[in-house]
């Protein structure tokens, strides 16, 4: 049984992850973390996710949340680097799906991964979208500087980190080939 802690457990994606872990036959929810300001702190993560009692309270202490976890899935928006270091020090693998990562923190996470930490960072976990990233870079190589590319995204009105990491990465793929990009 893989023990999984969810960071950002009170958010839309965090709740979905809690539900998915609870539904998986080979996983067990071992921890749930939210920011101190979150109104859901102290609540049962499973009940909040709408899938029954998990016996796991949403806590605000990262060390408590990741204790005993084999894997930590982070879709939170605060202290990504700090929580990742705590998880790595506890022996957990880390999956980061949030896009609210400062460039200095991203470099530090890369450095941490090069020293043996098991870290995956992806702005979008969809196979199709990751293929789109590759295709955008290939198409941009074909276009010359007379072309402009505009990335238009739409999300629910509670999205905290806009523009999304998906839009940012698509724009970066086009820029890597010298094409002017705009995100709206």
N, C-alpha and C positions, 0 to 999 in steps of 0.2 A: 504494500500500500504506500503510495507516494503522498507524503504530507506536504500540503500546499498552504502558504500564507498569501492573502490578498491585500495589497496596499492600495488604498483608495476604495475600500470596501463599501463606502456609503454612496459613491457616485453611480451614475448610470451603468458604466462599463464594469465597475467593481461589483455591483449587485449581480450583473449577468455572469461574471466570472465565479462568484460565490455559488450561484445556482448551478453552473456547469460543473464545478468541482464536486458539489454535493450529489449531482446526478451520475458522475463517473464512477464506475465500479472499481477502478484501480487508484482512486485518489481519495484523500481525506482532508477536509478543511482543518488546518491546524492553527491558523491565526488570521486576524483581520485588523487592519490599521486605518485610522483616519486622523486628520489634524485635530488639535485640541479644540478648535472652534467649531467642529462638526457637531450638529445637533444629534447625530446618531450614535455618538460615543456612548458605550455602555450597553447598547442594545445587542440582541442576538443577531449575528450576521445572517443566518438562514432565514429568520423571520422577516428581517428587513428586505431580503431578496425575494420574499414571497414563496419560499420553497420548504417551509417547515423549520422547526427548531434544530439548530446546528450544535448547540452547546458551546459555541465560540462567541464570546463577546467582542465587540469592536472596541479596541483599546487605542490609546494615544501614545503609547510607549513603543518605539520600534523594536527594541530588544525583546520586549515581552511578545510582540506580534510574531517575530520570526523565530523565536525559540523552538527548536525541534523540527523546524521545517526543512524538507529536502529541496523545495523550490519556492521561490518568492516571485509572484507576478505583480508588477508595479504599474498601475494605471493612475496613481496619485499625481498631484501637481506640485507637491512641496518636498524639499529635501531629498531629491532623487539620489544624489551622490551619497549623502550620509546614510540613508536607509540601505543603499546597495552595499556600502562598506560593512555595515552591521551584519547584513545577510551573508556576505562572503566570509566574514570572520566567523560566523556561526556554521559555516560549511555548506550553505545552501547555494544552489544555482539561482540565477537572477534573470528574469525576463522583463524587459522594460518596454511597454507599449505607449507610454505617455510621450508627448512631444514637447512638453514644457521643460526642456533641458538647456541650460545655459551652455555656451560653447566651451567655457573653461571646465565645466563639469563633464561635458561629453569627452573632452580630451582626458580628463582624470579617469573616467570609466574605461576608456580605451586602454590607458596605461595599466589599470587594474586587471583588465582582461589579458593583457600581454604577459602578466606575471602569473598566470594560471587560473585566475578567477573565471568561473563559468557564467558569462554574461551574454545575453542576446538583446540588442536594441533594434527595434524596427518601428517606424512610424505607422505602419499598417501591416497587419498579420495576414492579409488576404494574398493567396498565391496569384490571383488575377491582377491585383494592384501592383504586386512586385514585378510581374511581367510587364505591366504598363510602364513602370519606372525604367526598365531596360529599353523598351520600345521607344519611349520619349527621348532617351539619350541617343538612340540610333537615328531616329527621324531628325533630331536637331543637327546631327552631323551632316545630313544631306542638305539642309536648308542653309542659305547664306545669310549675311547680316542685313539683307533687305527684308527679312521676315521678323515679325514680332510675335511672341507667343503670349497668350493670356490664359492663366489658369483660373477658372471660376469654380468656386466651391459653395456648397449649401449644406448647412447643418441645422440641428435643432437650436432654438434660441437660448439654451442654457449652456452651450459649449463654452468651456472655460479657456481653452487654449486655441485661439484663432489668430492667424490662419492655422489650419491643421498641419500636422507633420507630413501628411500625404501631399497636400498642395505645395508645401515648401520643398519637398523632395522632387516633385515633378518639375517645379520651376528650376531647381538646381540642376536637374538633368539637362534641361534645355540650355541653361547658362553655361554648362560645362563645354558645350560645343560653340559658344560664342553668340547664341541667339538671345536677343533682348526679351526678358520676361516680365510679366506683371501678374500679381495675384490679386483677385477681387473676390 
